[in-house]
Amino acid sequence: MKTYSVLYAEDVSHYGSTDIAAENDAEAIAIAKGISDDDLCNIALDPDHGSRFCKRIVHILDPDGEYIAADIPLDGYTLIHGQDKRLLCEAAETMLLVLERAAKFFRDHVTEDHPLAIEIDAVIRSARGQP
């Protein structure tokens, strides 16, 4: 029998509050958004262990220390890095609706076997988790 090393992770929200002085609402928001990472780490010290999320296997190593798997989600959360990916995720539902309308247009006015219609149907099935 082999022994494998598994590195797990989960994120735990930390909360904390502070007071800021500002001339108006817009300035208060700007100041709050401009907090440094160091200052936030010194304020958000109260962990909420009951609200763990983004549970995942970071990686699994075989007995020789070789990676056999990585980034395996264990719950319904996903890490998204970067503004471009966040915007794409936010637009995904609308894009799927547009693709569904395009698929209907091809069925009604062109032909179902048009290469673009086939590609649109494949993307729609993929977005729905279908083969």
C-alpha positions as CSV (number, residue, x, y, z in Angstrom):
1,M,0.0,0.0,0.0
2,K,1.3,3.5,-0.9
3,T,1.1,6.6,1.3
4,Y,0.0,9.8,-0.4
5,S,0.2,13.3,0.9
6,V,-3.0,15.5,0.6
7,L,-2.9,19.2,1.2
8,Y,-6.4,20.6,1.9
9,A,-7.5,24.2,2.2
10,E,-10.6,26.1,3.1
11,D,-11.2,29.8,3.5
12,V,-12.6,31.3,6.7
13,S,-13.9,34.9,6.7
14,H,-12.4,37.2,9.2
15,Y,-14.4,40.3,10.3
16,G,-13.4,43.5,12.0
17,S,-14.6,47.1,12.0
18,T,-12.9,50.5,12.3
19,D,-14.0,54.1,12.2
20,I,-12.9,56.5,9.4
21,A,-13.2,60.3,9.1
22,A,-14.5,61.7,5.8
23,E,-16.1,64.9,4.5
24,N,-18.9,63.0,2.7
25,D,-20.3,59.6,1.6
26,A,-18.2,59.3,-1.5
27,E,-15.0,60.1,0.3
28,A,-15.9,57.6,3.1
29,I,-16.3,54.9,0.4
30,A,-13.0,55.8,-1.3
31,I,-11.1,55.7,2.0
32,A,-12.7,52.4,3.0
33,K,-11.8,50.9,-0.4
34,G,-8.2,52.2,-0.2
35,I,-7.3,50.2,2.9
36,S,-3.9,48.5,2.7
37,D,-3.5,44.8,3.0
38,D,-1.5,45.3,6.2
39,D,-4.2,47.5,7.8
40,L,-6.9,45.1,6.8
41,C,-5.0,42.2,8.4
42,N,-4.8,44.2,11.6
43,I,-8.5,45.0,11.6
44,A,-10.2,41.8,10.4
45,L,-9.1,39.5,13.3
46,D,-12.4,37.8,14.2
47,P,-12.7,34.5,12.3
48,D,-16.1,33.1,11.5
49,H,-15.3,29.3,11.5
50,G,-19.0,28.6,10.9
51,S,-18.8,30.1,7.5
52,R,-16.0,28.2,5.9
53,F,-16.1,28.2,2.1
54,C,-14.0,27.3,-1.0
55,K,-13.1,23.9,0.5
56,R,-10.6,22.3,-1.8
57,I,-7.7,19.8,-2.3
58,V,-4.7,22.0,-3.1
59,H,-2.7,19.0,-4.3
60,I,-2.0,15.3,-3.8
61,L,1.5,14.0,-3.9
62,D,2.4,10.4,-4.6
63,P,5.0,8.6,-2.4
64,D,7.8,10.0,-4.6
65,G,6.7,13.6,-4.1
66,E,5.2,13.9,-7.6
67,Y,1.9,15.7,-8.1
68,I,-0.9,13.4,-9.2
69,A,-3.8,16.0,-8.8
70,A,-4.3,19.6,-7.9
71,D,-7.1,22.2,-7.5
72,I,-10.0,19.9,-6.8
73,P,-13.0,21.7,-5.4
74,L,-14.9,20.1,-2.5
75,D,-17.8,22.5,-2.4
76,G,-19.7,24.8,-4.8
77,Y,-17.3,27.8,-4.5
78,T,-14.8,28.8,-7.1
79,L,-11.8,31.1,-6.8
80,I,-11.8,33.8,-9.5
81,H,-8.6,35.9,-10.0
82,G,-8.6,39.1,-11.9
83,Q,-11.1,41.7,-13.1
84,D,-11.3,40.2,-16.6
85,K,-12.4,36.8,-15.3
86,R,-14.8,38.3,-12.8
87,L,-16.5,40.4,-15.5
88,L,-16.7,37.3,-17.7
89,C,-18.4,35.3,-14.9
90,E,-20.8,38.1,-14.2
91,A,-21.8,38.3,-17.9
92,A,-22.1,34.5,-18.4
93,E,-25.8,34.2,-17.7
94,T,-26.6,36.9,-20.3
95,M,-24.2,35.4,-22.8
96,L,-25.9,32.0,-22.4
97,L,-29.3,33.6,-23.1
98,V,-28.0,35.3,-26.2
99,L,-26.5,31.9,-27.4
100,E,-29.9,30.2,-26.8
101,R,-31.5,32.9,-29.0
102,A,-28.9,32.4,-31.7
103,A,-29.5,28.7,-31.6
104,K,-33.2,29.3,-32.0
105,F,-32.6,31.6,-34.9
106,F,-30.5,29.0,-36.7
107,R,-33.2,26.3,-36.1
108,D,-36.0,28.7,-37.4
109,H,-34.2,30.5,-40.2
110,V,-31.0,28.7,-41.3
111,T,-30.4,25.1,-40.6
112,E,-29.5,23.0,-37.5
113,D,-26.5,21.5,-39.3
114,H,-24.8,24.8,-40.1
115,P,-21.2,24.6,-38.5
116,L,-21.9,27.7,-36.4
117,A,-25.2,26.2,-35.1
118,I,-23.4,23.0,-34.1
119,E,-20.8,25.0,-32.3
120,I,-23.4,27.2,-30.5
121,D,-25.3,24.0,-29.4
122,A,-22.0,22.5,-28.1
123,V,-21.2,25.6,-26.0
124,I,-24.8,25.7,-24.6
125,R,-24.6,22.0,-23.6
126,S,-21.2,22.6,-22.0
127,A,-22.5,25.6,-20.0
128,R,-25.3,23.3,-18.7
129,G,-22.9,20.5,-17.8
130,Q,-24.3,18.2,-20.6
131,P,-22.2,16.0,-22.9
